Amino acid sequence: MKYIFANWKMYLDFDETLILANALLREKIELTDAELAVFPSNLAVREVSMSLGASSIAVGAQNSGYPEKGAYTGLVSAQMFAKVGCKYSLVGHSERRYIFGETNEDVRKKIEICFDAGLIPVLCIGETEKDVKEDKREYRLKKQIMAVFDNLNLDNNDIIIAYEPVWAIGTGKNCDFTKAEEVHAMIKQELKNYTKKEISVIYGGSVNDKNVKSYISLKNVDGVLVGGASTKLETFLPIIKEVQSLSN
């Protein structure tokens, strides 16, 4: 299974989000052994889910709070997202970690609450440019993996990992294909220390229509998480078609 996940972040307002979702719907996208999912802003999640409900396009939350209900001003819980039709939730995106100060402990709690809500968490991990310069890429990734997977119950739960080198997100700098394959293989090997389940690992970080085929063709890369290039039909549709050509 290959995955094409579109993180629309805070690029699109409510109307722009619905316009793009409906434009994707009109394309009547058919994928074989691949899944397309979009992650709109909280404001538009319910309406996008309703619009795409009869299609094969799944919907996910960009972030979810870990209390189910209560006096938590500004939070939206995983259970709430599940009830309006979400299948996935991003967890631990670098923008949440480095801008909003989410810790590994926060990420672990969110993973567990996603399981409780019936959402499939998409765990984002990645190293900074400083980590690369100090030769700490592997250390950083293994630490992030351990914080989540140590004693994590995966018996009846699914999870996907998105490897997103922080230095490549929104910078136009994408990870070298050989290095991406090497890192994905290392992540999958590390996961064997915690579970016997096969866990999909996708790549994110300045993915576009020019490089997506090279990433998706790599043995250990199970899909892509696309940011800015997914927010316009004219730049996102070619990405989908490249994956489609490989999966059909």
Summary of the structure (lengths in Angstrom):
residues: 248
radius of gyration: 16.9
end to end distance: 11.4
largest distance: 48.6
contacts: 826
relative contact order: 0.15
helix: 44%
strand: 16%
